[in-house]
């Protein structure tokens, strides 16, 4: 009886978590759709955020390169990190398309140089690949001036991810509940054996 109550409450919790998480994804998608009308203003705020993120993400490599200045290639990494910080500051202050394009190109080149300068290229590739993809995204958006398209893509992505999360959660719920039921059964058997001794 106690095991059934635990299973029932876990099932409710799991379903509630799935539904609420999916609803949050749908809400984000709706916000993207509503925000399309204000794409220019929102995009200006996002550019300030991108500039700030560029500055913050390049502070650690800048100081790391500064500490290890004597190693081969650290001058290049130091210089590129410094330039990225300057570009991020300029992007926050000026927010021009040319600066955005230069920042995108630089955001692609900087990870490539960092990958080429280290011995463990595989690990560095995993760390730097998202930055390069983000740089390509910056270039595409700045070239086609597609703020509204970006918002539409964000809405579609949010809806798709919410649907996939809900579907995957419902598909795997049976396996999760079966594993929990087995664990509870083993604990009940162990408790009975302990009482008999």
N, C-alpha and C positions, 0 to 999 in steps of 0.2 A: 504494500500500500504506500509506504513512504517512497519507494522507488518510483512508483507511478506519479506521485506528486512532484518529485524532483524532475522527472522526464517532462511532465506537462508544463511546469514552470520554465524549464530550459527551452522547450519548444516555443512557448509564448515569447520569451526573451529573444530567441533567435529570430523569429518571424518579425517581431517589433523592430529589432535592429536592422534587418533587411529592408523592411518597408521604409523606416525613417531615413536610412542612408540613401535609398533610391529616391525618396522624395526630395532630399537635399540636392541630389544630382539634377532632378527635374527643375527644382527652384533655381539652381544656377543657370540651367539652360534658358529658363524663362527670363532671368535677369539679362542674359546675353541678348535675347531677342528684343527685349524692351530697350536695352542700351544701344541698339543699332541706330536709333534716331539721334543719339547724342555721341556718336562714334568719334567725331572730331575732338570734342572736349575730353572724352574719356581717354582717347588715344594720347592727347597731350599729357594727361596725368600718368598714363602708362609709360610714356617716354621718360618722364622724370623718374619713375620707378626703375626703368631699365638703366638709366644713367646711375642711379644710386646703387643698383645691384651690381653694375659693372665696377664701380669704385670699391664696393665691399668685397666682391669676389676676387679682386686683384690685389687687395692689401696683403693677404697672407702670402701669395707667391712673391710679392715685392719684398717683404721683410725676410722671407726664406732665402731669396736670392741675395739679399743684402748681407745676411749672416754667412752665407757660403760663397762669397764673392771670389774666392781664390780658385774654386773648382772650374773646370773647363765649361764654357758655355753659360756660366751664371751671369756674365755681363749682358748677354743677349736677353736672357730671361728677365733680368732686372730692368733693362731698358724697355722691353715690351710691356712689362707690368706697369711701369711708370707711365708709358704712353697710354695704356688702357685706362689708367686712373684719370689722366688728363682728359681723355675723350669722354669718359663718363661724366666728369664735371662739366665739360662743354655741353654735353647733351642735356644735362639738367638745366643749364643756364640758357642755351640758345635754342635747342630743339629744332634745328634745321634738318631738311632732308639730306643735304650733303653730309652733315656730320653723322646722321643715322646710317647712311651708306658706308662711310668710312669706318664707323664703329662695327658694322656688320662684317666688312672685309677683315678688319683687324681681329674680330672675335673668331673668325675662321682660321686666320693665320697663326694667332697666338697658340692655340692648342696643337697645331701641326708642329710648330717649332719646339714646343715643350715635349712632345712625343719623340721627336728626333734627337733631343738632347739627353734623354735618360737611358739607362741601361734596361730597365724593366718596362719595355714599351707596351706590353699587353695590359698591365695594370694602369699605366698612365692613359692608355687609349680609353679604357672604361671610364676613367675620371674626366677626361677632356672631351669625349664625344658629345655629351649634352651641350657643352658650350659651343662647339662647332655647329651643331644643329640649330641652336638658338641664333647664331650668327647668320646662317642661311635664311632663317625665318625673317630676321631683321631686314636682310637685303631684299627679299621678295616683297615684303610689305612696303618697304620704302620705294621700290621701283614702280610698283603698280598702284600705289596709294590706295590700298584696299582695306581701309579701316572697317567698313561695313561688312566686307566679305570675311574678315577675321572674326568679327562678332558672330556672323552667321555660322562660321565653322566652329566657333566655340560653343554655340548653342547645340549644334548637331552632335559635337563630340560629347557634351555633357549628357544629352539625351541617350546617346548610344551607350556610354559608360554606365549610366544608371540602369538601363535595361539589361546590359550584360551582367552587372553586379547582382541584380535581382534574380536573373535566370540562373546564374552560376550558384548563387546561394541556395536557391530552391532545389537545384539538382544535387548539390552536395549535402543538403540537410539530412537526407536519409543516412548517408555514411557517417556523418558527425553524430547523429542521434544513436546509431547502432554502436559506435565506439563508446559513447557515454553510457549506454545501457549495459554494455559488457563490463565496463569499469565498475559500475554500481553493483552489478551482480557479483563480481569478484570480491568487492568490499563487503557485501552482505554475507557471502560464504565465509570469508575470513573472520568476520565478527561472530558468526554462528560457531565456527570451530574454536574460537577463543572462549566462548561461553561454555562449550562442552568440556573443555579441559579444566 
